[in-house]
Amino acid sequence: MYNADTELLFPSRVIPALRGLRGEAWKDLVDRVGARRQDDPEHLAFVLLMIRLSGCTSCNADSFRAMRGCTACARQTVRRFRGKDTDLIGQYNEALAEVQRYLQRDEKETMTAGYEST
């Protein structure tokens, strides 16, 4: 079965659909990251958070989650999160730090490769 709302990993287009599912802090985070470009570290960190929370890497075309679609899966994941909004935002901050470390490492490797080729 094919669902047009199903993708390989959490799609950015679903972010606005998650806005009203938690408290004010969550709404503020969703609004902030949703307004950023898709290559912005904050946006990437939110996508990484949702991939981890929703288990996107273990989803496949025949799974119930895939048949329902990414929007329904993500909304259910956020609604069912048992922690507080501060816990979710803490996990987001951890993902943001990880994305920033990765980008800094990648930038250093690119600069080092440039020196080696001259």
MIDOSE-1310 file (N, C-alpha, C; in nm, 2 decimals, decimal comma, always signed):
residues 118
myna	+0,08/-0,12/+0,00/+0,00/+0,00/+0,00/+0,09/+0,12/+0,00; +0,05/+0,22/-0,07/+0,13/+0,35/-0,09/+0,05/+0,46/-0,03; +0,11/+0,54/+0,05/+0,05/+0,66/+0,11/+0,14/+0,78/+0,07; +0,08/+0,88/+0,01/+0,15/+1,00/-0,04/+0,21/+1,08/+0,07
dtel	+0,17/+1,06/+0,19/+0,22/+1,13/+0,31/+0,34/+1,06/+0,37; +0,38/+0,95/+0,32/+0,49/+0,87/+0,38/+0,62/+0,90/+0,30; +0,73/+0,93/+0,38/+0,86/+0,95/+0,33/+0,96/+0,86/+0,40; +1,08/+0,86/+0,36/+1,19/+0,78/+0,42/+1,22/+0,82/+0,57
lfps	+1,23/+0,95/+0,58/+1,26/+1,01/+0,72/+1,16/+1,12/+0,74; +1,15/+1,17/+0,86/+1,06/+1,28/+0,90/+1,07/+1,40/+0,80; +0,96/+1,43/+0,74/+0,97/+1,54/+0,64/+0,94/+1,68/+0,71; +1,01/+1,78/+0,67/+1,00/+1,91/+0,73/+0,86/+1,97/+0,71
rvip	+0,79/+1,93/+0,61/+0,66/+1,99/+0,58/+0,56/+1,95/+0,69; +0,59/+1,86/+0,78/+0,50/+1,82/+0,88/+0,52/+1,90/+1,01; +0,63/+1,98/+1,02/+0,65/+2,06/+1,14/+0,53/+2,14/+1,18; +0,47/+2,22/+1,09/+0,36/+2,31/+1,14/+0,24/+2,23/+1,20
alrg	+0,23/+2,10/+1,16/+0,12/+2,02/+1,21/+0,14/+1,98/+1,35; +0,25/+2,00/+1,41/+0,29/+1,96/+1,54/+0,27/+2,07/+1,64; +0,23/+2,19/+1,60/+0,23/+2,31/+1,68/+0,14/+2,30/+1,80; +0,02/+2,27/+1,78/-0,08/+2,28/+1,89/-0,09/+2,15/+1,98
lrge	+0,01/+2,07/+1,98/+0,00/+1,94/+2,05/+0,05/+1,94/+2,19; +0,12/+2,05/+2,23/+0,18/+2,06/+2,36/+0,16/+2,20/+2,41; +0,24/+2,24/+2,51/+0,22/+2,37/+2,57/+0,29/+2,49/+2,49; +0,30/+2,60/+2,55/+0,35/+2,72/+2,49/+0,50/+2,71/+2,45
awkd	+0,58/+2,65/+2,53/+0,72/+2,63/+2,50/+0,74/+2,55/+2,37; +0,66/+2,44/+2,36/+0,66/+2,36/+2,24/+0,61/+2,44/+2,11; +0,51/+2,52/+2,13/+0,46/+2,60/+2,02/+0,56/+2,70/+1,97; +0,63/+2,76/+2,07/+0,74/+2,85/+2,03/+0,85/+2,78/+1,96
lvdr	+0,89/+2,66/+2,00/+0,99/+2,59/+1,93/+0,95/+2,55/+1,79; +0,83/+2,50/+1,77/+0,78/+2,46/+1,64/+0,77/+2,59/+1,55; +0,72/+2,70/+1,60/+0,72/+2,82/+1,52/+0,86/+2,87/+1,48; +0,95/+2,86/+1,57/+1,09/+2,90/+1,54/+1,16/+2,82/+1,44
vgar	+1,15/+2,69/+1,46/+1,22/+2,60/+1,36/+1,15/+2,59/+1,23; +1,02/+2,60/+1,23/+0,94/+2,60/+1,11/+0,97/+2,72/+1,02; +1,01/+2,83/+1,08/+1,04/+2,95/+1,00/+1,18/+2,95/+0,94; +1,26/+2,86/+0,99/+1,40/+2,86/+0,94/+1,41/+2,78/+0,81
rqdd	+1,52/+2,81/+0,74/+1,55/+2,73/+0,62/+1,58/+2,59/+0,65; +1,56/+2,50/+0,56/+1,58/+2,35/+0,59/+1,72/+2,32/+0,61; +1,82/+2,40/+0,57/+1,96/+2,37/+0,60/+2,01/+2,44/+0,73; +1,92/+2,51/+0,80/+1,96/+2,57/+0,92/+1,98/+2,47/+1,03
pehl	+2,09/+2,48/+1,12/+2,11/+2,38/+1,22/+1,99/+2,36/+1,32; +1,91/+2,47/+1,35/+1,80/+2,45/+1,43/+1,69/+2,36/+1,37; +1,67/+2,39/+1,24/+1,57/+2,31/+1,17/+1,62/+2,16/+1,16; +1,74/+2,14/+1,12/+1,80/+2,01/+1,12/+1,79/+1,93/+1,25
afvl	+1,81/+2,01/+1,36/+1,81/+1,94/+1,49/+1,66/+1,90/+1,52; +1,56/+1,98/+1,48/+1,43/+1,94/+1,51/+1,39/+1,82/+1,43; +1,43/+1,81/+1,30/+1,41/+1,69/+1,22/+1,48/+1,57/+1,28; +1,60/+1,59/+1,33/+1,67/+1,48/+1,40/+1,59/+1,43/+1,52
lmir	+1,55/+1,53/+1,60/+1,47/+1,49/+1,72/+1,35/+1,41/+1,68; +1,27/+1,45/+1,58/+1,15/+1,38/+1,54/+1,19/+1,24/+1,48; +1,30/+1,23/+1,41/+1,34/+1,10/+1,35/+1,36/+1,00/+1,47; +1,43/+1,05/+1,57/+1,46/+0,97/+1,68/+1,33/+0,93/+1,76
lsgc	+1,25/+1,03/+1,79/+1,13/+1,01/+1,87/+1,03/+0,91/+1,79; +1,02/+0,93/+1,66/+0,92/+0,86/+1,59/+0,97/+0,72/+1,54; +1,10/+0,70/+1,55/+1,16/+0,58/+1,50/+1,16/+0,56/+1,35; +1,18/+0,67/+1,28/+1,18/+0,67/+1,14/+1,27/+0,57/+1,07
tscn	+1,38/+0,55/+1,13/+1,48/+0,46/+1,07/+1,44/+0,31/+1,07; +1,34/+0,28/+1,15/+1,29/+0,14/+1,15/+1,16/+0,13/+1,08; +1,11/+0,24/+1,03/+0,98/+0,23/+0,95/+1,01/+0,18/+0,81; +0,91/+0,10/+0,76/+0,92/+0,05/+0,62/+0,79/+0,06/+0,56
adsf	+0,78/+0,04/+0,43/+0,66/+0,06/+0,35/+0,54/-0,02/+0,39; +0,57/-0,14/+0,45/+0,46/-0,23/+0,49/+0,42/-0,21/+0,64; +0,48/-0,12/+0,71/+0,45/-0,10/+0,85/+0,32/-0,02/+0,86; +0,25/-0,04/+0,98/+0,13/+0,04/+1,01/+0,16/+0,19/+1,01
ramr	+0,27/+0,23/+1,06/+0,31/+0,37/+1,07/+0,32/+0,43/+0,93; +0,38/+0,36/+0,84/+0,39/+0,41/+0,70/+0,26/+0,41/+0,63; +0,17/+0,32/+0,66/+0,04/+0,32/+0,60/-0,04/+0,44/+0,65; -0,02/+0,48/+0,77/-0,09/+0,60/+0,82/-0,04/+0,73/+0,77
gcta	+0,09/+0,73/+0,75/+0,16/+0,85/+0,70/+0,24/+0,92/+0,80; +0,33/+1,00/+0,76/+0,43/+1,07/+0,85/+0,36/+1,17/+0,94; +0,26/+1,24/+0,88/+0,19/+1,35/+0,97/+0,12/+1,28/+1,08; +0,04/+1,18/+1,06/-0,03/+1,11/+1,17/+0,07/+1,05/+1,27
carq	+0,18/+0,99/+1,22/+0,28/+0,92/+1,30/+0,34/+1,03/+1,39; +0,39/+1,14/+1,34/+0,45/+1,24/+1,41/+0,36/+1,30/+1,52; +0,24/+1,33/+1,48/+0,14/+1,39/+1,57/+0,12/+1,29/+1,69; +0,10/+1,17/+1,66/+0,08/+1,07/+1,76/+0,20/+1,06/+1,85
tvrr	+0,32/+1,06/+1,80/+0,44/+1,05/+1,87/+0,45/+1,17/+1,97; +0,43/+1,29/+1,93/+0,44/+1,41/+2,01/+0,33/+1,40/+2,12; +0,21/+1,36/+2,08/+0,10/+1,36/+2,18/+0,12/+1,25/+2,29; +0,18/+1,14/+2,25/+0,21/+1,03/+2,34/+0,33/+1,04/+2,42
frgk	+0,42/+1,14/+2,39/+0,54/+1,16/+2,47/+0,50/+1,18/+2,62; +0,56/+1,10/+2,70/+0,52/+1,10/+2,84/+0,59/+1,20/+2,93; +0,70/+1,26/+2,88/+0,77/+1,36/+2,96/+0,70/+1,50/+2,94; +0,76/+1,60/+3,01/+0,72/+1,73/+3,00/+0,77/+1,80/+2,88
dtdl	+0,72/+1,92/+2,85/+0,77/+1,99/+2,73/+0,91/+2,03/+2,75; +0,95/+2,05/+2,87/+1,10/+2,08/+2,90/+1,18/+1,96/+2,87; +1,13/+1,84/+2,88/+1,21/+1,72/+2,84/+1,22/+1,71/+2,69; +1,12/+1,74/+2,62/+1,12/+1,74/+2,47/+1,22/+1,85/+2,42
igqy	+1,21/+1,97/+2,48/+1,30/+2,08/+2,45/+1,45/+2,04/+2,48; +1,47/+1,97/+2,59/+1,60/+1,93/+2,63/+1,66/+1,83/+2,53; +1,57/+1,74/+2,48/+1,62/+1,65/+2,37/+1,65/+1,72/+2,24; +1,56/+1,83/+2,22/+1,59/+1,91/+2,10/+1,73/+1,98/+2,11
neal	+1,76/+2,03/+2,23/+1,88/+2,10/+2,25/+2,00/+2,01/+2,24; +1,98/+1,88/+2,28/+2,09/+1,78/+2,26/+2,11/+1,75/+2,11; +2,00/+1,74/+2,04/+2,01/+1,72/+1,90/+2,08/+1,84/+1,83; +2,05/+1,96/+1,87/+2,11/+2,08/+1,82/+2,26/+2,08/+1,84
aevq	+2,30/+2,05/+1,96/+2,44/+2,04/+1,99/+2,51/+1,94/+1,91; +2,45/+1,83/+1,88/+2,50/+1,72/+1,80/+2,52/+1,77/+1,66; +2,41/+1,84/+1,60/+2,42/+1,89/+1,47/+2,53/+1,99/+1,46; +2,54/+2,08/+1,55/+2,65/+2,18/+1,55/+2,79/+2,12/+1,56
rylq	+2,81/+2,02/+1,64/+2,94/+1,95/+1,65/+2,97/+1,89/+1,51; +2,87/+1,83/+1,45/+2,89/+1,76/+1,32/+2,93/+1,87/+1,21; +2,86/+1,98/+1,21/+2,88/+2,08/+1,11/+3,02/+2,14/+1,13; +3,06/+2,16/+1,26/+3,19/+2,22/+1,28/+3,30/+2,12/+1,24
rdek	+3,28/+1,99/+1,27/+3,38/+1,89/+1,23/+3,39/+1,88/+1,08; +3,28/+1,89/+1,01/+3,27/+1,88/+0,87/+3,34/+2,00/+0,81; +3,32/+2,12/+0,87/+3,39/+2,24/+0,82/+3,54/+2,24/+0,84; +3,58/+2,18/+0,95/+3,73/+2,17/+0,98/+3,79/+2,07/+0,88
etmt	+3,72/+1,96/+0,85/+3,77/+1,86/+0,75/+3,78/+1,92/+0,61; +3,68/+2,00/+0,58/+3,68/+2,07/+0,45/+3,80/+2,17/+0,44; +3,82/+2,24/+0,54/+3,93/+2,34/+0,54/+4,06/+2,27/+0,54; +4,08/+2,16/+0,61/+4,20/+2,08/+0,61/+4,23/+2,02/+0,47
agye	+4,12/+1,97/+0,41/+4,14/+1,91/+0,28/+4,18/+2,01/+0,18; +4,14/+2,14/+0,19/+4,18/+2,25/+0,10/+4,32/+2,28/+0,12; +4,38/+2,27/+0,24/+4,52/+2,30/+0,26/+4,61/+2,18/+0,20; +4,56/+2,06/+0,21/+4,64/+1,95/+0,16/+4,64/+1,95/+0,01
st	+4,54/+2,00/-0,06/+4,54/+2,00/-0,21/+4,63/+2,11/-0,27; +4,68/+2,20/-0,19/+4,76/+2,31/-0,25/+4,90/+2,28/-0,24
